[in-house]
Amino acid sequence: MLKIAPIIFILVLLPACGGKVITESEARPQPPPKPPSSVPMWLGNSSRTFYGTGPWSDGPLKVVWEFETKFTTGRLHKDPWGGSSWPGQPSVDEHHVYFGSADGNLYCLDKNDGSLVWKYKTGDSLKATPTIAGHRIIASGLDHYIYCIDARNGSLIWKFKTGFEVDCSAAVINGRVYFGGEDGFFYCLNLEDGSLIYKTERLGSMEGSLSVVDGHAYIGTEQGDLYCLNLSDGSTVWKARIGADSDSTPAVSDGFVYTAAENGYVYCFRQANGELVWKYQALGGTGKEKSGFWASPIVANGRVHIGSSNGYLYCLTADKGEVVWRYRARGAIWGTSPLVDGRLVFGDKAGWIHSISAEDGRGISELKIGDNINATPAILDGRIYIGAFNGKLYSLK
């Protein structure tokens, strides 16, 4: 009898038309990226668009720990200052909280219990948010210096002297340190040794911070101008007229630049050329500040969020500047209001911290922690870190 050998079928995976064999492992859905594990600088990154991470609980705000600073006087403030002054947002990594205090110290605290790890003493009050750059911390303040501190032990690596105070929080990008000074110049330093790479012509006193988007830096001046600068050499791309002292850090979103000023206006300019698109005026308020803005705009989901010295937090449409809602705090709002998982968190100058819904401005929780909060909270893993002018830094949940 004739025997027929069995036929063996061999499955050959032929390459797709692009010439690549698609394996089973490549077809599996990839897990979502992990959220950032730090808030390393003012408003989270050099474009100032990362505001922190949750989750939130349903319970009321409460203090987890508090750390008390000392007080100090200075050339321009005979009354003693302590804690966190404007804008004063801490920086937070996986293990530590760093903040510049009005008592003149840069502090490093244990994130879990608020215990002191190290501190570095400068010549006067520190107001700007420290910038974490690897194992280095960039800090600045009223004594005219920019400091580079070793994050591991608090020792000085280098310092650079400017012509006046520095309230601007630095952006560190590709080994360069960028900031504006109240002496009127915009600076670029070498992160390694603090040497000057360039400084611009005098633009005007810069008290707010810069935002960096697509190789350009956006920054306002006390003389009422908004600049778009080439980050590579500091040259001016365009200049727009605000018309009043602006302390805000500009927010750049969807082709527009948003900022605010002490005259009580919020502004929207076109990113391409600085053309004014709209402006909104806040009204009311008492005292010399009245309805002025010292906070920076938070732009998300087609809306602009910003607190005023008149005590209201405003939510405006980003395209037209129309009011969506407003929330009445217990005092003037000078700090900025980070938005995390649908909640805005901010303090007021009556000493209360507020958590409200970004959707409709509904109050969720509030807690009195001091007599004056004009600093900005940092939020990470559902914890809130914020300083008050009573000399203390708090961790809340």
GUTI-986443 format. One record per residue: x, y, z of N, C-alpha, C in turn; residue in three letters. Coordinates in steps of 0.2 Angstrom, whole numbers, plus 5000, padded with zeros to 4 digits. Example, Ala and Ser with C-alpha at 12.3 -4.5 7.8 and 13.67 -1.06 7.14 Angstrom:
2
506649725039506249785039506649845039ala
506449895035506849955036506450005039ser
This chain:
397
500449945000500050005000500450065000met
500250114996500650174995500550215001leu
501150235005501050285010501250355008lys
500850395011500950465009501150505015ile
501750535015502050575020501550625023ala
501450635029501050695031501250765029pro
500750805027500950865025500950915031ile
501550945032501650995037501551065035ile
501051105038500951175036501351215041phe
501751255038502151305042501851375041ile
501751405046501451475046502051525046leu
502051565041502551615040502251685041val
502551725046502251785047502651835042leu
502251855037502551905032502551975035leu
503052005033503052075035502552115032pro
502252165036501752215034502052255028ala
501652295025501952335019502452375021cys
502552395027503152435029503752405030gly
503752335030504352295030504452275038gly
503952285042504052265049503552215052lys
503852165055503452115058503152135064val
502452135065502152155071502052095075ile
502352105081502352045086501752065091thr
501552015095501052015099501152065105glu
501752075107501952115112501852195110ser
501952205103501852275101501152295100glu
500752245100500052255099499652275105ala
499952255111499652265117499552335119arg
499052355122498952425124499552445129pro
499852505128500352525133499952565139gln
500252555145499952585151500052665150pro
499552705153499652775153500252795156pro
500552855154501152875157501052895164pro
501552885168501452905175501452985176lys
501053005181501053085181501753105184pro
501953165183502553185186502653175194pro
503153165196503253155203503553215207ser
503553265204503853325207503453395204ser
503553445208503353515206503953555206val
504453545201505153565202505253645201pro
504753685200504853755199504153785199met
504153855198503553895198503053875192trp
502453855195501953825191502153765186leu
502653725189502753655187503253645182gly
503353695177503753685171503953745168asn
504453755164504653815161504053855157ser
503553815154503053845151502453855156ser
502553845162502053865168501353835167arg
501353765165500753735164500553675167thr
501053655172500953595176500753615183phe
500153595186499953625192499953575198tyr
500153515197500153465202499753405201gly
499653365206499253295205498853285211thr
498253245210497853225216498153155218gly
497653115221496953125221496753165227pro
496053195226495753235232495353185236trp
495253205242494753165246494153205247ser
493653175250492953215251492953245257asp
493453235261493453275268493653345268gly
493553375273493753455273494553455274pro
494753515272495553535272495753525280leu
496353495281496653495288497353495287lys
497653525292498453525293498753455294val
499253435290499553375292500153395296val
500553445294501153465298501253545297trp
501653575301501853645300502553655302glu
502853705298503553715300503653795301phe
503953815307503953885308504653915307glu
504653965303505254005302505354065307thr
505954095306506054155310505854215306lys
506054275309505854335305506454375304phe
506454425299507054465298506754525295thr
507154585296507054645293507554655288thr
507454705283507854715278507954795276gly
508354805271508454875269507754915267arg
507354875264506754905262506054885265leu
506154845271505654825275505854825282his
505754875286505954885293505454835297lys
504854825295504454775299504754705297asp
504654665302504954595301504554555297pro
504854515293504554465288504754395290trp
504254355289504354275290503854235286gly
504054175285503554125281503654145274gly
503154135270503154145263502754205261ser
503054245257502754315254502654295247ser
502354345244502154345237502754335232trp
502754295227502254245226502354175229pro
502954155231503154105236502854035236gly
502854005230502653935229503253895231gln
503153845235503653795236503753755230pro
504353725230504553665225504553605229ser
504353545226504253485229504453425225val
504853385227505053325224504853265228asp
505053205226504853145229504953135237glu
505453175239505553165246505653235250his
505653295247505753355250505353415248his
505253465252504953525250505453575251val
505553615246506053675246505653745245tyr
505853785250505553855249505953905252phe
505953965248506254025250505854065255gly
506154075261505754115266505854185266ser
505354225269505454295270505954305275ala
506154255279506654265284507354265281asp
507454255275508054255271508454185271gly
508054135273508354065272508054025266asn
508453985263508153935259508153865263leu
507553845263507453785267507253725263tyr
507553665266507353595263507053555269cys
506453535268506053495273505953425271leu
505853385275505653315274504853325272asp
504653295266504053305264503453265269lys
503753215272503253175276503053205282asn
503553235286503353265293503553335294asp
503853365288504053435289504653455293gly
505053405295505653415298506253445294ser
506653485297507153515294507753475291leu
507853475285508453435282509053475282val
508953535279509553585279509253655278trp
509653705279509453775277510053815275lys
509953865270510553905268510253975269tyr
510754015272510554085274510854135269lys
510354175266510554225261510554295265thr
510654355261510654415264510054455265gly
509454425263508854465264508254415262asp
507654435262507054395260507154365254ser
506854295253506854265247506054255246leu
505854275240505154275238505054225232lys
505554215227505354175221505354105223ala
505054065219505053995219505653965218thr
505953925222506653885220506453845214pro
506953835210506953795204507453735205thr
507153675205507553615205507853595199ile
508453585198508853565192509353505194ala
509053445194509453395196509653395203gly
510253395205510553405212510653475214his
510353525210510453595211509853625212arg
509853685216509253725218509453795216ile
509053825212509153895210508653935214ile
508953985218508554025222508754105221ala
508254145223508454215222507954255227ser
508154325228507754365232507954435232gly
507954465238507954545239508654565239leu
509154515240509854535241510254545235asp
509854545229510154555222510554495219his
510554435223510954375221510454325218tyr
510754285213510454225211510954165214ile
510654115218511054065221510954005218tyr
511553965217511453895215511753855221cys
511253815224511353775230511353705229ile
511753665232511753585232511153565235asp
510753525232510053505235510253445240ala
510753415240510953365244511153385251arg
511453445252511753465258511653535260asn
511353575255511253645256511953695256gly
512453665253513053705252513053745246ser
513353805246513353845240513853825234leu
513553825228513953805222514253865219ile
513753915218513953975215513454025216trp
513554095216513054145216513254195211lys
512754235209512854285203512454345206phe
512854405205512554465208512254505202lys
511654525203511254575198511254645201thr
510954685197510954755199510354775204gly
509854725206509354745211509054675212phe
508454685216508054625218507854575212glu
507754515214507554465209506954425212val
506354445210505754405212505554355207asp
505854355201505754315196505954245197cys
505554195196505854125197506154095191ser
506754075191507154055185506853995182ala
506953995175506853935171507553905169ala
507653835170508253805169508153755163val
508453775157508353735151509053715148ile
509153655147509753635143510353665146asn
510453665153511053695156511153765156gly
510553805155510553875155510053895160arg
510153955164509753985169509454045166val
508854055165508554115163508054145168tyr
508154215168507754255173507754325171phe
507254365174507254435173507354465180gly
507654525180507754555186507454625187gly
507354645193507054715194507554765192glu
508154755190508654805188508554815180asp
508054775178507754795171508054745165gly
508554705167508854655162508554585163phe
508554555157508454485156509054445155phe
509154395160509854365160509854285158tyr
510354265155510554195154511154175157cys
511154125161511854105165511954035163leu
512554015164512753945163512653915170asn
512253855170512053825176512653795179leu
513153775176513753735178514153785183glu
514253845181514653885185514453955186asp
513853975184513554035185513754095181gly
514154075176514454135172513954155167ser
514054225165513554255161513554235154leu
513054215151513054195144512754255140ile
512254295142512054355139511554385144tyr
511554455144510954495147510754545141lys
510154555141509854595136509954675138thr
509754715133509754785134509154795140glu
509154855143508654865148507954865146arg
507554815148506854815146506354845151leu
506554845157506054875162506054825168gly
505954845174505954805180505454745179ser
505754685180505354625179505254595186met
504654595189504454565195504154505195glu
503754495190503454425188503954375185gly
503754315184504154265181504054265173ser
504454225170504454215163504054145161leu
503754145155503554075153503954065146ser
504154005145504553985139504153935135val
503953955129503553915124503953925117val
504053865114504353865107504953905106asp
505353905111505953945110505954015112gly
505354035114505254105116505054115123his
505354175126505154185133504654245133ala
504154245137503654295138503654315145tyr
503754385146503854415152503554485152ile
503254505158502954575159503454615163gly
503354685163503754735166503254775171thr
503654805176503254855180503154915176glu
503454935171503354985166502754975162gln
502454915162501854905158501954875151gly
502454845150502554815143502554735144asp
502354705139502454625138502954615133leu
503454575134503954555129503854485127tyr
504054475121504154405118504854405116cys
505354365119506054365118506254305114leu
506754305110507154245108507554215114asn
507354155115507754125121508554115119leu
508654115113509354095111509854155113ser
509554215112510054275113509754335116asp
509054325118508754375122508454435117gly
508554425111508254485107507554485107ser
507254545106506554555106506154535099thr
505654495100505254475094504754525093val
504354535099503854595099503754615106trp
503454675106503354705113502654735112lys
502254715117501554745117501454785123ala
500954835123500854885128500254855133arg
500454845139499954835144499654895147ile
500154945149499955005151499955015158gly
500154965162500154965169500654915172ala
500854925178501354875182501054805181asp
501354755178501154685178501654645182ser
501354615187501754565191501654495189asp
501154485184500954415183501454375178ser
501454315179501854275174501354255168thr
501554275162501054265156500954195155pro
500354175154500154105152500054105144ala
500354055141500254045134499853985132val
499353995128498853935127498553945120ser
498553895116498153895110498253955105asp
498953985105499054045101498954105104gly
498854115111498654175114499154175120phe
499254235122499654255128499154295133val
499054265139498654295144499054325150tyr
498854385152499254415158498754465162thr
499054495167498554535171499054595174ala
498754645177499054705179498754735185ala
499154775189498954805195498354855194glu
498154875187497654915186496954885186asn
496954815187496354785187496054755181gly
496554745176496354715170496754645169tyr
496354605165496654545163496654555155val
497254535152497354545145497454475141tyr
497254475135497354425130497654455124cys
498254435122498654455116498754395112phe
498854415105498954355100499754335101arg
499854275101500554245102500954265096gln
500754265090501154275084501454345084ala
501054405086501254465085501154515091asn
500854495096500754535102500154585101gly
499654565096499054605095498554595101glu
498254645104497754645109497154615106leu
496954555109496254525107495754545112val
495754545118495254575123495554585129trp
495254625133495454645140494754645144lys
494854625151494254625155494454665162tyr
494054705164494154745170493754715176gln
494154705181493854685188493654755192ala
493154755195492954815199492854805206leu
492754855210492654845217493354845221gly
493254825227493854825231493954885235gly
494354885240494554935245495254945245thr
495555005248496255015249496555035243gly
497255045243497555065237497655015231lys
497554955233497654895228496954885225glu
496454895228495754895225495654825221lys
495554835215495454775211496054755207ser
496654775209497254755205497354685205gly
497754655200497954585200498754585201phe
498854545206499554525207499654445206trp
499154415205499154335203499354325196ala
499454265194499554245187498954205185ser
498754215178498254175176498354105175pro
497854065177497953985175497453975170ile
497653955164497253945158497153865157val
496553845157496453775156495753765153ala
495653715149494953695147494553755144asn
494953795140494553855137494353915142gly
494653915148494453965153495153995156arg
495054055159495554085162495354095169val
495754075174495654085181496154125185his
495954175188496354225192496054255197ile
496354265203496154305209496354375209gly
495854415211495954485212496054515219ser
496354575219496454605226495754625228ser
495254625224494554645227494254585230asn
494554525231494354475234493954415230gly
493854425224493554385219494054345215tyr
493954275215494254235210493854235204leu
494054245198493654255192493854195187tyr
493354165184493354125179493054155172cys
493554165167493354195161493454155155leu
493054165150493154125144493754145141thr
494154095138494854115135494754145129ala
494254135125494154165118493954235118asp
493554255123493254325123493254365130lys
493554325135493554365141492954375145gly
492454335144491754345147491754305154glu
491454335159491354305165490954235165val
491254185167490854115168490554115175val
491054125180490854135187491354175190trp
491154195197491654215201491554195208arg
492054185212491954165219492254215224tyr
491854225229492054275234492454245239arg
493054265240493454245246493354285252ala
493754275257493654315263494154375263arg
494554385258495054435258495354445251gly
495854495250496154495244496554435242ala
496554425235496954365233497554385229ile
498154375231498754395228499054335225trp
498954275228499254215226498954185220gly
499254145216498954105210498654045212thr
498154025208497653965210497753905205ser
498253865207498353805203497653765203pro
497653725197497053685195497253615195leu
496953575199497153505199496553465200val
496453415195495853375195495153405197asp
495053465193494453495194494353545200gly
494853555203494853595209495353655209arg
495153715210495653765211495853775219leu
496453785220496653795227497053865228val
496853905233497253965233497153995240phe
497554045242497454075249497254145248gly
496954175253496854245253497154285259asp
497154355258497554395263497154395270lys
496654365271496354355277496554295281ala
496954255277497254195281496954135279gly
496454135275496054075273496354035267trp
496353975266496453935260495853905258ile
495753905251495053885248495153835243his
494753785243494653735238494053745235ser
493953755228493353765225493353725218ile
492753715216492553685210492753725204ser
493153705199493353735193492753745188ala
492253695189491753695184491253755185glu
491053765192490553815193490753865199asp
491353865201491553905207491253895213gly
490953835214490653815221491153795226arg
491153825232491553815237491553745240gly
492153705240492153635243492353635250ile
492953675251493153675258493653735259ser
493653765265494153815267494353805274glu
494953835275495253825282495753885283leu
495653915289496053975291496753945294lys
497253965291497953945293498454005295ile
498154065294498654125295498254185295gly
498654245296498354305295498354335288asp
498854315284498954335278499254285273asn
498954265268499254215264499254255257ile
499854275255499854295248500354255244asn
500554195246500954145242500454105238ala
500754055234500454015230500553945232thr
500053895232500153825235500453785229pro
500853735232501153685227500753625229ala
500553585224500053525225500353465222ile
500453415226500753345224500453295228leu
500253245224499953185227499353195232asp
498953245230498453265234498553305241gly
499253325242499453365247499553435245arg
499453485249499453555248500053585252ile
500553615249501053645253501053725251tyr
500953765257500853835256501153865262ile
501453925261501653965267501254025268gly
501154045274500854105276501354165279ala
501054225279501554275282501654275289phe
501354225292501354225300502054185302asn
502454165297503054135298503054065297gly
502454035295502453955294502353935287lys
502553875286502453835280502053775282leu
501453765278501053705280500953655275tyr
500853595277500653535273499953525275ser
499453525270498753515271498553455267leu
498053425269497653375265496953375265lys
